[in-house]
Amino acid sequence: MPLFSITLVRYTIPMFDKLTQKVSDALRFVAGKSAINEKNIDDAVDAIKMALLEADVNLRVVRRFVNSTIEEAKGEKVLRAVDPGQQFVKIVHDKLVSFLGDAKQDLKLRGPDVISTVLMLGLQGSGKTTSSAKLALRLKKEGRKPMLAACDLIRPAAVEQLSVLGNQIGIPVYKEEGASDPVKVYRGAVDWAQKNLIDTLIIDTTGRLQIDEAMMAELSRLRDAVKPDEMLLVADAMTGQSAVDIAKTFDEKIGLTGVILTKFDSDTRGGAALSLKTVTGKPLKFVGTGEKPEDFEPFHPDRVAGRILGMGDVVSLVEKAQEVIDQKEALALQKKMEKENFTLEDWLDQLRSVKKMGSIQSMLEMIPGMAGQVSEEDIDKADLKQQEVILSSMTRKERANHLIIGPSRRGRIARGSGTSVAEVARLIKKFEKMRGMMKKMAKFNKNPAAAQQMMARLQGGGMR
């Protein structure tokens, strides 16, 4: 994982943070206890119930969750267990996983010799067109050869938006100027796909501000012509239970194979994600986690349940790191740290790697115990940006050997980065301190006992 220096400031709590904090508080009175009784369970479940209702989870879903949890938690298996507190937490975790969808649901696409089709559905403003491009990019990274078909012929500029997005991510977009029939455009797209050895056709369809008969009639006609392998509804997480109601209507009228929830990184309460599977019976397959084309992830119910319970999501964090960090480079960097050869050039590379991994705030949420613990603070993105600008204003020779950066060079770097000489000096001082710490940490990796002693001192208040 990249190494970096961060500064903390106030921020807006993202999705699930409030729920995580309340659920963690509820479990704290039960988890770890060597003996619990029915009242302990009732109190904990009641607190979790209120947390779920405040998170805008569907009332019927909350009732099911509460009843099934109490029924299982009050059995002999828990009350007489060796560690009943942990057993209760496991039950809550397993119930959350079940309500979120049990397991990650992959797209059911056919082999590369046959064109698979994905019909993207949703209301205007849900992020349907953007999600179509994000899905295409993910499939491309997985080794498939996707293309996009512009069949939203109602919304002004929808075709142009898809074309721009396709160009940005290197995905072909089929469109027909002046077209009025989406079925005709689809058939043209299939012909083009066959000639160009495309294996996945993602179709952006018409949307409206609200569900109406004209839209449903057009989508039904397109569905019958396409006979898609996947029919994915794109819904906005910020609309809460409205997203669940929309999914239910689309499934009844058109039929769905899954849901994509956008704006999953927002400060919404998370009720839609927790209610979708139970209310609609359809799995949540992907979530949009930001504005970049890469901010699009498969939905893992077990990992999300772990994050809600404050257990973090280390697996996802490691996967994010693996996407942007080369193993050989990581080993070379470790050797540099051991020998105190870590340079400003290496620091700049690490800052850029962090940016590729996405929001540092979202990474912190994946670390066990961090969710809800930084409710007043976040990463100072402006400070990270300033560090990158100052480092970029240096020459390669200066980044390779910071000791040559004297007063005149600091003045030139400050002018080039739009900062002050004092800020440049502060960055160099911070780097020297960090480099010393890195060398110590590299040694501790080879000496677990010393590392444990250091952690004990830090936890005992030795770090200031």
N, C-alpha and C positions, 0 to 999 in steps of 0.2 A: 504493500500500500504506500502511496506517496507520502512524503514527509513534508509538513508545512507549518508555518507559524500563523496563529489566528488571534484576533481580537474580538471581544464579545460586546454586543449592544442589544438593545430591546428589539423584539420582533413580534409578528403576528403568529399565534399558534396555528400550525397547519392541521389538516384532517387527522382525526383520531387522537390528537394530543390531549384534549380535554377528557375524552373518553378513557384513554390510557391512564391518566392521572386518577380519575375517579374509581376505575376498576382496580387499579393497583392499591389504592387506599382501602377499598373494600376487602381485598384479599389479604392485606397486611395483618389483619386481626385473626386470620385463620392459618395462613401459610406458615409452616415451620413449627406449629404447635404439636406437642406429643399427644394431646388429647383434646378432642372437640366434641360438642354436643349439638343437639338439634337446634337449639337457640342460636349458637354460633353460625350455623349454616343458614338459618332463616334471616339473620341480620345481614350476613354477607350477600346472600342472593337478593335481598330487598334493596341493598345499596347498588348492586349491579343493575337491577331492574330500573331504578331511577336514572342511572347513568345512561342506559340504553334509550330510555324514553327522551331524555334531554338531548341525545344524539340524533333524534328524529327517526329512530327505528320504528317500523310498522308495529302498531299495537298488537296485532295478532301474532307477529313474529316474537315479540317480547314475551307474550303469554306462553307460547310454546317453549321458548327457551327456559323460562322460569320453572314451568311445571316439570319438564323433563330433567332439569338440573337438580331440583329438589328431590324428585323421585329417586334418582340414582345416588345422590349424595347422602341420603338418609339411610341407605342400605348398610348391611353388616360389613360390606367390603371396605367402606370408608370409616365408619365409626370405630371399628375394631382393628383398623389397619395399624401397622407398625409406625407409619408416618401419615396420619390422617389428613394433616394440613396439606401436604404435597399431593396426596391422592385427590383432595377436593379441587386443588388448582388444576390438576390434570383433567378432571371431569369438565371444568369450566372451559379449558382450552379445547378439548375435543368437541364440546357442544358448539363453540364458536366456529371451529373448522367446518362442522357439519352444516351450520346455517350459512356459512360463506360459500359452500359448494363442495366440500370434501377434498377434492384434489384438483390440481391444475388441469384445465381442459385444452388440449391442443386442437388446432384446426384440422378438420378431416378433408385433406386434399389428396388428389390422386397422383399417380406416378408422373414422371417428367414427359412420358410419351403421349399423355392425354392432357388437354387443357382443363385445369380446375377453375371454377368460377366462384367469385365471392361477391355477393350483393350487399352493398352498404346502404343502410336505411337510417332515417332520422329526421328530426325537425330542423328548420333553419336555426342557425346559431348554436347547434349542439357540438359542432366541430367535426362534422361528417366528412367534408372534403379534405381537411387537414389529416384526419385519422386514416383516410384512404391512402394518402401518400406515406404516412408513417408506417402503416402495415406493409405497403409495398417495399419500403426500405428494409424493414425487419426480415421479410421473406428473401430479399436479395442477399442480405448478410448470411442467411441460412443456406444459401446455395441454389435457391430457385431463380427462375427468370420471369419476373412479374411485369405486367404492364397495366396501365390505368385507362379506363374508358370513361369519357365525359358524357354521362347520360342525364345530368341535371340540367335540363333545358329551360327551367322556369326561373331560377334565381339569377338576376343580372350578375354578370362577371364570374359565375361559377365555373364555366369552361376555362376562362382565362386564368382563374386562380389555380385550377388543377394543372394547367399547362406550366405555370410558373413553378409550382411545387415539384412537378415531375422533372423539370429542367434542373432544379437545385440538387436533386438527389440522384440524377442520372437514370431515371425511369421513363420509358417511352409512354406517351399519352396519345390515345386515339381520339380524335374529335372531327366533327363535320360542321363546317361553317354554314350557318343558317338552318341547321337541322331543327325539326319540330317533333320528330317521332323517335323516342328513346330506343324502341325495339329495332328500328332501322340502323341506328348508330351502333347498337350492340352487335348486330349481324355483321356490320362492316368491321367492327373491332375483332370479331372472331376470325374473319378472313385474313386480316392483317397479322393476327397472332399466329395462325397456322403457317403463314409464309415466312415468319420470322422466328420460328421455333420457341415461341412463348409458352410457358407451362402454367402460368397463373394469371387470370384476368380479373382485376378488381374493378367493380363497376360502381361509380358514384351516381346515385340516383336523385330524383327530385325531392325537394323538401318544402315544407310550408311553415308558417309561424305557429300553426296549430293543426291538429288532425282534421281533415275534411274528406268527404266522399270522393271528390275528384282526384285527390292525391292517392287514396287507397285503390281507386279503380286503375290508375296508371301503373302503380306499383304491382298490382295483381297481374296485369297484362304483361309487364316486363318479367315478373317471376315465372309465369307460365312459359314464356319464350325462352328464358335462360335455363330454367331448371337447375338452379345453383347448388353447389356443394355446401356453401355456407351462406346464411342470411344473418348478418350482424347488425344489430341496432346500436347506433352511437347516441349515447345519452349524456347529458351534462350533470355532473355530480352536484353542482351548486343548486340545482332545482330540487334536491332532496326527494321527498316521496312522490313528487310529480314525475320524476324520472322512472320510478317504479310503475306508476299508473300508465305512463306512455308505453313502457315495455310490455305491459299486460295487454294493452289495446292492439299494439302492432302484432303481437303474437297471435291474438285471436283473429285479427283481420288478414294478416299476411303469412304469419308463421315465422318463427325465429329459431336459429340454432345457437345463438349466444348474444352477449352484450359487450360493448366497449364503453367504459365509463371515462369521460374526459374530465380535465381539471381536478385530477386526483390529488394534486399538490396544493389545492386551495385550502382555505380555512373553514370549509364546510364541516358539518358535524358527522358525516359518514353514514347517515341512516340509509342512503340508497344502496351502498355496497353491502350493508348487513341485511337488507330486506329483499334484494332482487331475486336470489335463488329460491327462497322459500315461497315468495308471492307468485313468481312467474314460472318457476320450475326450470328456468333457463340459466345456464352458467355465465358468470362474468369471466370473459376470456382475456381481455386486455384492459389496461388502464393508461390514460395519457397523463404523464407526470411533469409536463412543462411545454414550452413553446418550440423547442428545437425538434427537428425531424427524428432525432435519436431518443427523445423523451417519450418512449412508448414501450411498455413492459407487459409480459404475460402476468396474469393474476394468479398468485399462489395463495390459496386459502389458509394453509398451515402457517406460512410466513406472516401473513397479515394478522392472524390470530395471535401469534407470538408477539408481534409489535403492540397489539392492543393490550396484552397482559404485561407489557414492559419487559419482555424477554429479548427484544431486539430482533434483528434479521441479518445475522452475520453471513449467511449463505449468499444473500443478494449482494451484500457489500463486497464480498470476495469476487463474485461474478462481475460486478462493475469494474473492480480493479483489474481483473484479468483481461477485460476488453481493451484496456488502454495501456497496460504495462507489459513490456516484454520481459520474460523470465531472465534472459541473459543480462539485460540491462539492469534488472533488479539486483542480481548477484554482483555485478560489477560495481554498482552503487554501494552495496554493503561493504565490499572490500575497501572502497574509497573512505567510507565512514570509519572503518577500523584503523586506517592509517592516517586519518585526519586530512585526507586529500580532497574532501568534499569542497567543491568550488561554487562561486556565484552562478556559473553556467549551469551546474547541476541543480541549483536552487530554482533557477528560471524554468528548467525542464520540469521540475516537480510541480511548480505552480500551474504550468500549462496542462499537466496530466490531471491535476485536481479539477480544473475547469471542464475537461473532457468527461469526467465522471459525473458531472451534474452538480446539483445543489449540495454544498457542504452541510447545510441544515438537514437535508434528507439523509445524508450519510451518517450524521450523528444519531438520527432517530433509529438507525439500524443496529447501533451498538447497545447491547443489553444494559439496562439501567439508565440510559441517557434520555429516553422519551419522557417528557414531563418534568425532567430535572433542570431544563434550561428554559423554563417558561418565560423568563424575563430577559433572555439574552439570545443572541444569534451571532453569526459570523459577520464581522465588519467587511462587507464586500468591497467597499471603497478603499480600505486599507490594503487588501489583497491586490486590487487593481493598481494602486499607487506603487506597490512593491514591483509589480510586473513592468510598469512604465519606467521606473528608475533603472531596473536591471537591463531593460531593452535599450536604454540610452547609453549604456556602457559599451566599450569596444570588447571584442572577444578576448583580447589580451588582458584587459582589466578584469573581466569576469573569471579568467583563468588564474589570475594572481591579484587578489584584492589589496595586497600590501603596497602595490605601486600607485594606488589611488591617493595621491596627495592633495593639498589644498586647491591647486589649479585644476586638476582633473575633477575634483568634486564640484567646483564651480561650473565647469562645462557640462557635467552630468545633470546638475540642478537646472541649468538653463534648458537643456535638451528635453528634460522630463516635465518642465513646468512646475518644479518643486523648489525647495530651498536647500542650501548647503547643509543646514542642520538636519533636514529630513534625510538627506543622502548619508550623512554621518551616522544617524540613528539606525538606518538600515544596515550599514556595515557592522556596527556594534552588535546589533541583533544577530547578524549572521555569524559573527565570531563566537558569540555565546552559544548559539544553536549548534555550531559545529563541534564545540567541546562536549555538549550534551550528547550529540550523536555518537561520538567516539565512546563515551561511557556506556551508552545503551548497547552499542555493538559488542562491547566486552561482556556486558551482562547477559547477552544472548548465548555466550559460550560458558557462562557461569550462573546457572539458575539460582544457586543459593544466595549469591550476591544480589541478584535481581530481586529475590523475595525480601531480603533485608532492606533494600532500597524502597520497595513498595510499602513495607511495614512502617518505615520512617515517614513516608509521604502521607499514609493514612493516619498516622499519629499526630499530624499537624506540622511535620517538618518542612513542608513546602510552602514557601511564601513568595 
